[in-house]
Amino acid sequence: MEISKSQIEYGDANPIKRDENGNIIARAFHHDCVDALIEKMELEEQNKKLEAAEAARCLGSIKSEKKAKSSAENGKLGGRPKSKDKGAN
């Protein structure tokens, strides 16, 4: 069995197993390839969370008349309620 260029390129030098008709029946992945794929997926997930947090931060810092009016009304009612947890804001 031959090892393809892509198998060498991606570090998966395990040969493909085929049946008598030439159909692929088994293919082993090199553990380094699997580890790299898992790491890539984890980094993409972390990046999505960071992007969402950054978007929320930016949107929350936008000033508007509606937000100013709402804050003024809440201030008249005593402002932000005190937290039951002494360590929280």
Contacts in CASP RR format, 6 or more apart in sequence:
PFRMAT RR
TARGET T0000
AUTHOR 0000-0000-0000
METHOD contacts of the structure
MODEL  1
MEISKSQIEYGDANPIKRDENGNIIARAFHHDCVDALIEKMELEEQNKKL
EAAEAARCLGSIKSEKKAKSSAENGKLGGRPKSKDKGAN
1 15 0 8 1.000
1 16 0 8 1.000
1 17 0 8 1.000
1 18 0 8 1.000
2 15 0 8 1.000
3 13 0 8 1.000
3 15 0 8 1.000
4 16 0 8 1.000
6 12 0 8 1.000
7 13 0 8 1.000
7 14 0 8 1.000
7 15 0 8 1.000
10 30 0 8 1.000
10 33 0 8 1.000
11 30 0 8 1.000
11 32 0 8 1.000
11 33 0 8 1.000
12 28 0 8 1.000
12 29 0 8 1.000
12 30 0 8 1.000
12 33 0 8 1.000
13 30 0 8 1.000
14 27 0 8 1.000
14 28 0 8 1.000
14 29 0 8 1.000
14 30 0 8 1.000
16 24 0 8 1.000
16 26 0 8 1.000
16 27 0 8 1.000
17 24 0 8 1.000
17 25 0 8 1.000
17 26 0 8 1.000
17 27 0 8 1.000
18 24 0 8 1.000
18 25 0 8 1.000
19 25 0 8 1.000
74 80 0 8 1.000
80 89 0 8 1.000
83 89 0 8 1.000
END
